[in-house]
Amino acid sequence: MSAIEKADKPTHIPEEAFDWYDQYAHGGMDRRTFMKKLGTLTALGYSMSVLTTALLPNYALAEQVSFNDEDIVATYEQFDSPDGHGKGRGYLVKPTKEQKSYPVVLVIHENRGLNPYVKDVARRLAKAGFLAFAPDALFPVGGYPGNDDEGRALQKGLDRAKIQNDFLAAAHHLKSHALSNGKLGAVGFCFGGYMVNYLAAVDSDLLAAGVPFYGTPASKELRKNIKAPLIIQLGELDKRVNASWPDYEADLKANQVDYQMFMYKNANHGFHNDSTSRYDQANADLAWQRTIEFFAQKLRGQS
């Protein structure tokens, strides 16, 4: 039996609770309505503490690579963003093994700022030999505030076009970094998945490889510009994002883009995020293995 077939969702939380959380996390439902809907499940024997603990992030769980790991060095670096918010800042993680240059990967967070999970993803990439840079869209308003609710509200309050330009500036900054080998990859989750699709579409020559996890596509008029090879990672139960896939795939085919799409069985939106019950370890591990192998091939030139 394959890893994807072994993957199981948490069985103690009703599926509709995951759907409500997805609506809440993406602005389709306010917190009061979300909590009220969760309250309806208490009549079925579920406690609110169990439900909220399962659905809301616990970032103590989201550390696979310590910032003290001897194989990496983590710091922060600023960059100019004249068409965005003027200045940006990101979490830069490099391997301690000294090289003249490294393949580089931009890591793009969800719709709530640079939280601990996404910083850990950057460390995982550095541990695998890449120079990783994870910008924080919330830097202009003080940075990730320490919890997702406030982070989500802050990011929603920022100008969307300026945020996109900040990530575009970050991508150019990383690609031209003194330690870069000139080949840029990008991986992102949710909003970050959209941003990977956007970066591939807005500048045909920017990316050498892109891996959007459960992200919606760039606007239709931009998609004709995509040249970068892509791996599209989708969860089978993610109805909202998956609804955009057939149209996106048609455009990728029409423009002869080198792409692969993987649909992960029984996986929810956010299945790679190991800080909530949406996390699906077997599918997340398989998706991450594919991501690392893809970047190794496209950014290092390995076959």
N, C-alpha and C positions, 0 to 999 in steps of 0.2 A: 504493500500500500504506500502511495506517495505521501510526501509531507503535506501536500495540499489536501489530500483526502483525510488525513488524520486531524486536521484543524477543526476544533470545536469551539463554538461560542459558549459564553457562560449561560447555563441553562436555568439559573435561579432568578434571572431578571427577564420579565416579559419583553418581547420584541418591540412593542409599542413604546416602551420607555426609552429605548435607544432612538426611535424615530423622534420622540418629543425632544430629547436632548439635542439631536441634530438640528431641529428647527430652532430651538433656543440658542444654540451656539452660533447659528448663522443668521440671526436677526429675524427669524420668522415667528418668534414667540418671546414675550418678555418673561423675566424671571418669575414674577408672581403667577402668571398663567402656567408656566412650567411646573412650579411647585404644587399648584392646585391640581394639575393633572396627575402628578405623582401621588398626591394625596388620595386619589380615587383608587389606587392600588392597595391601600392599607386595608380596605374592606375584603380583599382577597388574601389577607394574611401577611403581606409584605410590610416591614417596618420602614419608616422614612429614613432612619439612619442607615439601614442596609441599602436602600435605593440610592440615596445621595452619595454614600461612600463608594458605591459601585460606579456611578455615572460621572461624578465630578473628579477632576484630576488629583492624584496624590503624587507629587513630584519626588517624594522620597524614594519612590519605586523606579524612577526613570534615570538611573545611573548605571550604565554598563561599563563605562570607562571613566575612572576618577580623574579629576583635574590634576591630581598628584601622580598620575601614571608616569613612570620613568621613560616611556617611549614617546611622549608628546610634551610640547610646551604651549601653553595657552596664554593669550594676552588680548588686549583690545587695540583696535586701530581705527582712526578716523579717515574719512575720504571726502573730497569735494563733490557737491551735487548742485551745480548752479541752476538746473532746471527743476530741481526738487525743493527740498527744504534748506538748501545752502550747504549744510554739512550733514554727514551721516557717520555712524559708528557701528562697528561690528566686532564679533568675537573671532579672533584669528588663532587657529590651532595648527601647529606644524610638527612634523615628526622630529624627534631629537637626532635621528640619523642624518648627519650632515650631507647635503647634496648641493650641487651648483644650482639646480632647479628642481621643481616638483610639478606633477600634474595638479591642477587646481580645481576645486569644486566650491561653488556658491551654494550655501544651504539657506533655504527660505522658509520662514516660520509660518504658522497658521495665522488666523485673523485676530491675534491677541498679543503680539509682540514676542520678543526673544525669551521664551520661557526655558526652564531647566531641561526639559526633554529635547528641545531643538539644539541647545548647547551640547548636550550629550551626543546627539547625532554628528555634530561637527567633530567631536573628539573621536568618535568611532571611525570617521573618515581619515583623520590624521593617524590614528593607530594602524590603519590599512595602508598608509604611505602617501596620502594626499595632503596638500596644503588646503585647509578648509577655512572658509570665511562665512560667518553667519551674521548678516546685518540685522539691526533692530529698527523696525519701522517707527518705533515709539521714541527713538532718541531725541527728536525735536521737542517732545513733551516730557522729557525726563527719563525715558527708558521704561522697560517692562516694570510695572509697579509691584510685582510680587504675587499677584493673583490674577486669574484669568478673567474674572468679571470686570475688574477695572481696566485690564489690558484691552479687552474687547471693546469697551466703551471708548477708550482713548483712540484706538485705531479707527473705529467707526467715525470719530469726530475729525479725523484728518482728511485732507483733500486726496482723493483716490489717485488723481493724475500725478500729484507730487510724490506720493508713495511709490508709484510705478517708476517714476523717474529716479527716485532714490535707489531703487534696486537695479535699475539700468546703469546708473553711475557706479554702484558697487560692483557690478559685473565687469565693467570696463577697468575699474581700479584693480580688481583681482587678476584679470587677464594680463594686465601690464605690470603686475607686481614684480619687484626685483627677484623674487624667488620662483616666479612662474615659468613653466616651460612653453607658455603661449597657447596651451590647449585648455579651454575652459569647459567644465561640466557644471550642471546645475541640478539640484534635487530640491523638491519642495513638497509641502504637505497641505492639502486643503487650499486655502488662499495661496500658499506657497506653490502648490501644484499648478494653480492658475498662472502664477507669476512665471514659472518655468515655461509653460506654453506661450505666454506673452513674450518673454525674452527671445524665444526661438522664432517668433513671428515678427517682432518689431525690428529686428536686425539680423538679416540672413547670415551674416558672417561672424556673429558673436559667439555662439555655442558650438562646441565640437560634439556635445552629447547632452541630452536632457532626460531627466526621470521625474515626471510629475506623478505624485501619489494623489489619487482621488481629487484631481483638480479639473475645473471646467476649462474649455478652450478659450483662446483669444478671439476677438471679434472676427466675424467671417471675412471681412475685407482684408484683414492682415494675414490670414492663414496661407495665402498664396506665396508668401515670402519664406515659408519654413523650408530650410535645407538640412538642419541638424538632425542626425539620427535620434530617435526617441524610444524610450520604453515607457509605456503607459500602464500604471498600476492601479487597478480598480477592485473594489470590494463588491461581491455579488449582491449584497443587501442594500447597497447605497443607491437608492432609487433616484435621488435628486441629481447627483453627478452623472450617473449612468444614462440618464435620459438625454444628456448632451452628446453621448459618444457616437451614435450612428451618423449624425451629421458631420461631426468632426472627422470620423474615419473616412467618410466619403471624400472630404476635402484633402485629407492626407494621401489617399489613393490617387485622386485626380492630379495631385502635384508630385506624385512619385516619391514621396518621402519614405525614407528607410525607417520603419517603425515596427514595434511589436507591442501588442496589448495583452496583458495578463489579467484575467478575471479570477479573483481568489474566492473559492467556494465558502459559503456561509460567513463571509467576512463583512463587517460593518464599515461605514465611513470611519476613518481614524484607526483602522486595525493595526497600524504600525506603532501607534503611540502607546508605550508601555506604562503609562501613568493612569489608565482608566480600564474599566471592564470591557471596553470595545477592543482592547488589545487581544490579538490572536497570535500567539507566539509562533506556531508552526508556519502560518502564512506570512507573518512578519519576517521571520528568519529566511524563508524562501525568497521573498521579495527583496530583502536586503542583499542576499547572496547574488541575486541576479543584477542588482544595482552595482555592486562592487566589481563584478566580472565585466559588466558593460563599460564602466568607467576605465577599468584597467585596459580593456581592448581599445577604446576610442581615444583615451587621453594619454596612455603610455605607448600605444602602438603595439600592444601584445595581441597575439592571435590565440 
